[in-house]
Amino acid sequence: MRKAIESGRFWGGPYVERFEKELAKYLNVRRAVFCNSGSSALFLAVSALHLPKETKVVTQALAFPTAVNALVFNGLKPVFVDVELDTLNVNPDTVLEAVRQSPPPKPVAYLHTHTIGNCPDMKKMKEVVDGIPEQTWYSTKDNPKVEWLEKFLWIEDACDNFGSKFAGKHLGTYADISCTSFHPAHAMTCGLGGACFTDNNHYAERMLMLRDWGRINQKGLKDRFIGEHDMRYFYPERGFNMQATEVMAAMGCVQLTRLDGFNQIRRRNFKMLLDFFSKYKDLFILPKEHPDAWISWFGYPVIRNPELPWSEIDEEAKKKTWRQQFMEAFEEKGIQCRSIYGGTITRQPGYRYVDYMQHGDLKNSEYLSKNAFWIGCYHGLSEEQIKQMCERIEAVLSG
């Protein structure tokens, strides 16, 4: 990082180029595009698909805001689907149902988020999404604006679990485009930052241009002027400045070498918490990890068992949801905890006037919004700190 600063080249230099190459090599994909945040990565990924306005895109209702924003700010219409209680993820069959049962024009893409790091059966998801037949989602009569599409598209939001795998293949490599985040809370960090990944050179070039003001990629340009245009200021896209710095990339190059070790610690911390909560499986739903998955958990989800009647912690707590009661009790014991994203995103005031559809009743998303939260598996936490956390939680539960 010091070398990057001393070079005097603060953006678009050798460290950014090196980091993008090393990220692509790590995931075994053709292209990686480094940017200033995971939220920007989501925006770039959705924008690169170049879908017409009002196109429907299936996504989960239990959502992080900027995943939905990436759709809304591109003029697309979210079709919200429910998640499972024990995996916190969308079942692949639900995606197919949402496409089949939607009135014309049908959804033509799916944005999937690995909630708190966990994933569904990715082989089945890929079979379902890649196998959605053309007649299911498209006809010239019903959807004339997308007649150029060759297949149903999908984006994989792997912001919460970079380095995780399913069936030996990295998450973030299953979809047409994927993205991740390098926020300090995630598996590795660049201070902030994010990245997009794809095997499609067209999408990669579009994301580079959209990231760099909409300007044509400067690498490899031979002619400064073509016709009336100065190639240094030639804009095939309507983009923004979403670039990351050389200092961030330099940090990322080092962090990437430590990522697998960080993820081992996260898995250890998750297992310790899972073993602890297994003693209380009559009180809580235990999170379910697919047997073919190797997950670097972002956090441990604490989910109330819906079959168990609960009494309030105290008289004043009757005015509060179960989630609020227990989050406050945990934090009084010094245990930081967080809600699961924005809960059912349509209940947030900023989304009151968003044009959307929903498939089904979203009952699990609604339940998790009021009856679930998560605690950290961060790789900076030692075994002793996790044990201390469990002792403090036990004091809450016994009290």
FENVEN-V102673 format. One record per residue. N is the residue number from 1. RES is the residue in one letter. BURIAL is I if it has 9 or more other C-alpha atoms within 8 Angstrom, else O. Layout:
BEGIN
n=N res=RES burial=BURIAL
n=N res=RES burial=BURIAL
END
This chain:
BEGIN
n=1 res=M burial=I
n=2 res=R burial=O
n=3 res=K burial=O
n=4 res=A burial=I
n=5 res=I burial=I
n=6 res=E burial=O
n=7 res=S burial=O
n=8 res=G burial=O
n=9 res=R burial=I
n=10 res=F burial=I
n=11 res=W burial=I
n=12 res=G burial=I
n=13 res=G burial=I
n=14 res=P burial=O
n=15 res=Y burial=I
n=16 res=V burial=I
n=17 res=E burial=I
n=18 res=R burial=I
n=19 res=F burial=I
n=20 res=E burial=I
n=21 res=K burial=I
n=22 res=E burial=I
n=23 res=L burial=I
n=24 res=A burial=I
n=25 res=K burial=I
n=26 res=Y burial=O
n=27 res=L burial=I
n=28 res=N burial=O
n=29 res=V burial=I
n=30 res=R burial=I
n=31 res=R burial=I
n=32 res=A burial=I
n=33 res=V burial=I
n=34 res=F burial=I
n=35 res=C burial=I
n=36 res=N burial=I
n=37 res=S burial=I
n=38 res=G burial=I
n=39 res=S burial=I
n=40 res=S burial=I
n=41 res=A burial=I
n=42 res=L burial=I
n=43 res=F burial=I
n=44 res=L burial=I
n=45 res=A burial=I
n=46 res=V burial=I
n=47 res=S burial=I
n=48 res=A burial=I
n=49 res=L burial=O
n=50 res=H burial=O
n=51 res=L burial=O
n=52 res=P burial=I
n=53 res=K burial=O
n=54 res=E burial=O
n=55 res=T burial=I
n=56 res=K burial=I
n=57 res=V burial=I
n=58 res=V burial=I
n=59 res=T burial=I
n=60 res=Q burial=I
n=61 res=A burial=I
n=62 res=L burial=I
n=63 res=A burial=I
n=64 res=F burial=I
n=65 res=P burial=I
n=66 res=T burial=I
n=67 res=A burial=I
n=68 res=V burial=I
n=69 res=N burial=I
n=70 res=A burial=I
n=71 res=L burial=I
n=72 res=V burial=I
n=73 res=F burial=O
n=74 res=N burial=I
n=75 res=G burial=I
n=76 res=L burial=I
n=77 res=K burial=I
n=78 res=P burial=I
n=79 res=V burial=I
n=80 res=F burial=I
n=81 res=V burial=I
n=82 res=D burial=I
n=83 res=V burial=I
n=84 res=E burial=I
n=85 res=L burial=I
n=86 res=D burial=O
n=87 res=T burial=I
n=88 res=L burial=I
n=89 res=N burial=I
n=90 res=V burial=I
n=91 res=N burial=I
n=92 res=P burial=I
n=93 res=D burial=O
n=94 res=T burial=I
n=95 res=V burial=I
n=96 res=L burial=I
n=97 res=E burial=O
n=98 res=A burial=I
n=99 res=V burial=I
n=100 res=R burial=I
n=101 res=Q burial=O
n=102 res=S burial=I
n=103 res=P burial=O
n=104 res=P burial=O
n=105 res=P burial=I
n=106 res=K burial=I
n=107 res=P burial=I
n=108 res=V burial=I
n=109 res=A burial=I
n=110 res=Y burial=I
n=111 res=L burial=I
n=112 res=H burial=I
n=113 res=T burial=I
n=114 res=H burial=I
n=115 res=T burial=I
n=116 res=I burial=I
n=117 res=G burial=I
n=118 res=N burial=I
n=119 res=C burial=I
n=120 res=P burial=I
n=121 res=D burial=I
n=122 res=M burial=I
n=123 res=K burial=O
n=124 res=K burial=O
n=125 res=M burial=I
n=126 res=K burial=I
n=127 res=E burial=O
n=128 res=V burial=I
n=129 res=V burial=I
n=130 res=D burial=I
n=131 res=G burial=O
n=132 res=I burial=I
n=133 res=P burial=O
n=134 res=E burial=I
n=135 res=Q burial=O
n=136 res=T burial=I
n=137 res=W burial=I
n=138 res=Y burial=I
n=139 res=S burial=I
n=140 res=T burial=O
n=141 res=K burial=O
n=142 res=D burial=I
n=143 res=N burial=I
n=144 res=P burial=O
n=145 res=K burial=O
n=146 res=V burial=I
n=147 res=E burial=I
n=148 res=W burial=O
n=149 res=L burial=O
n=150 res=E burial=O
n=151 res=K burial=O
n=152 res=F burial=I
n=153 res=L burial=I
n=154 res=W burial=I
n=155 res=I burial=I
n=156 res=E burial=I
n=157 res=D burial=I
n=158 res=A burial=I
n=159 res=C burial=I
n=160 res=D burial=I
n=161 res=N burial=I
n=162 res=F burial=I
n=163 res=G burial=I
n=164 res=S burial=I
n=165 res=K burial=I
n=166 res=F burial=I
n=167 res=A burial=O
n=168 res=G burial=O
n=169 res=K burial=O
n=170 res=H burial=I
n=171 res=L burial=I
n=172 res=G burial=I
n=173 res=T burial=I
n=174 res=Y burial=I
n=175 res=A burial=I
n=176 res=D burial=I
n=177 res=I burial=I
n=178 res=S burial=I
n=179 res=C burial=I
n=180 res=T burial=I
n=181 res=S burial=I
n=182 res=F burial=I
n=183 res=H burial=I
n=184 res=P burial=I
n=185 res=A burial=O
n=186 res=H burial=I
n=187 res=A burial=I
n=188 res=M burial=I
n=189 res=T burial=I
n=190 res=C burial=I
n=191 res=G burial=I
n=192 res=L burial=I
n=193 res=G burial=I
n=194 res=G burial=I
n=195 res=A burial=I
n=196 res=C burial=I
n=197 res=F burial=I
n=198 res=T burial=I
n=199 res=D burial=I
n=200 res=N burial=I
n=201 res=N burial=I
n=202 res=H burial=O
n=203 res=Y burial=I
n=204 res=A burial=I
n=205 res=E burial=I
n=206 res=R burial=I
n=207 res=M burial=I
n=208 res=L burial=I
n=209 res=M burial=I
n=210 res=L burial=I
n=211 res=R burial=I
n=212 res=D burial=I
n=213 res=W burial=I
n=214 res=G burial=I
n=215 res=R burial=I
n=216 res=I burial=I
n=217 res=N burial=O
n=218 res=Q burial=O
n=219 res=K burial=O
n=220 res=G burial=O
n=221 res=L burial=O
n=222 res=K burial=O
n=223 res=D burial=O
n=224 res=R burial=O
n=225 res=F burial=O
n=226 res=I burial=O
n=227 res=G burial=O
n=228 res=E burial=O
n=229 res=H burial=O
n=230 res=D burial=I
n=231 res=M burial=I
n=232 res=R burial=O
n=233 res=Y burial=O
n=234 res=F burial=I
n=235 res=Y burial=I
n=236 res=P burial=O
n=237 res=E burial=I
n=238 res=R burial=O
n=239 res=G burial=I
n=240 res=F burial=I
n=241 res=N burial=O
n=242 res=M burial=I
n=243 res=Q burial=I
n=244 res=A burial=I
n=245 res=T burial=I
n=246 res=E burial=I
n=247 res=V burial=I
n=248 res=M burial=I
n=249 res=A burial=I
n=250 res=A burial=I
n=251 res=M burial=I
n=252 res=G burial=I
n=253 res=C burial=I
n=254 res=V burial=O
n=255 res=Q burial=I
n=256 res=L burial=I
n=257 res=T burial=O
n=258 res=R burial=O
n=259 res=L burial=I
n=260 res=D burial=O
n=261 res=G burial=O
n=262 res=F burial=I
n=263 res=N burial=I
n=264 res=Q burial=I
n=265 res=I burial=I
n=266 res=R burial=I
n=267 res=R burial=I
n=268 res=R burial=O
n=269 res=N burial=I
n=270 res=F burial=I
n=271 res=K burial=O
n=272 res=M burial=I
n=273 res=L burial=I
n=274 res=L burial=I
n=275 res=D burial=O
n=276 res=F burial=I
n=277 res=F burial=I
n=278 res=S burial=O
n=279 res=K burial=O
n=280 res=Y burial=O
n=281 res=K burial=I
n=282 res=D burial=O
n=283 res=L burial=O
n=284 res=F burial=I
n=285 res=I burial=I
n=286 res=L burial=I
n=287 res=P burial=O
n=288 res=K burial=O
n=289 res=E burial=I
n=290 res=H burial=O
n=291 res=P burial=O
n=292 res=D burial=O
n=293 res=A burial=I
n=294 res=W burial=O
n=295 res=I burial=I
n=296 res=S burial=I
n=297 res=W burial=I
n=298 res=F burial=I
n=299 res=G burial=I
n=300 res=Y burial=I
n=301 res=P burial=I
n=302 res=V burial=I
n=303 res=I burial=I
n=304 res=R burial=I
n=305 res=N burial=I
n=306 res=P burial=O
n=307 res=E burial=O
n=308 res=L burial=O
n=309 res=P burial=O
n=310 res=W burial=O
n=311 res=S burial=O
n=312 res=E burial=I
n=313 res=I burial=O
n=314 res=D burial=O
n=315 res=E burial=O
n=316 res=E burial=O
n=317 res=A burial=I
n=318 res=K burial=O
n=319 res=K burial=O
n=320 res=K burial=O
n=321 res=T burial=I
n=322 res=W burial=I
n=323 res=R burial=I
n=324 res=Q burial=O
n=325 res=Q burial=I
n=326 res=F burial=O
n=327 res=M burial=I
n=328 res=E burial=O
n=329 res=A burial=I
n=330 res=F burial=I
n=331 res=E burial=I
n=332 res=E burial=O
n=333 res=K burial=O
n=334 res=G burial=O
n=335 res=I burial=I
n=336 res=Q burial=O
n=337 res=C burial=I
n=338 res=R burial=O
n=339 res=S burial=I
n=340 res=I burial=I
n=341 res=Y burial=O
n=342 res=G burial=I
n=343 res=G burial=I
n=344 res=T burial=I
n=345 res=I burial=I
n=346 res=T burial=O
n=347 res=R burial=O
n=348 res=Q burial=I
n=349 res=P burial=O
n=350 res=G burial=O
n=351 res=Y burial=I
n=352 res=R burial=O
n=353 res=Y burial=O
n=354 res=V burial=O
n=355 res=D burial=O
n=356 res=Y burial=O
n=357 res=M burial=O
n=358 res=Q burial=I
n=359 res=H burial=I
n=360 res=G burial=O
n=361 res=D burial=O
n=362 res=L burial=I
n=363 res=K burial=O
n=364 res=N burial=I
n=365 res=S burial=I
n=366 res=E burial=I
n=367 res=Y burial=I
n=368 res=L burial=I
n=369 res=S burial=I
n=370 res=K burial=I
n=371 res=N burial=I
n=372 res=A burial=I
n=373 res=F burial=I
n=374 res=W burial=I
n=375 res=I burial=I
n=376 res=G burial=I
n=377 res=C burial=I
n=378 res=Y burial=I
n=379 res=H burial=I
n=380 res=G burial=O
n=381 res=L burial=I
n=382 res=S burial=O
n=383 res=E burial=O
n=384 res=E burial=O
n=385 res=Q burial=O
n=386 res=I burial=I
n=387 res=K burial=I
n=388 res=Q burial=O
n=389 res=M burial=I
n=390 res=C burial=I
n=391 res=E burial=O
n=392 res=R burial=I
n=393 res=I burial=I
n=394 res=E burial=O
n=395 res=A burial=O
n=396 res=V burial=I
n=397 res=L burial=O
n=398 res=S burial=O
n=399 res=G burial=O
END
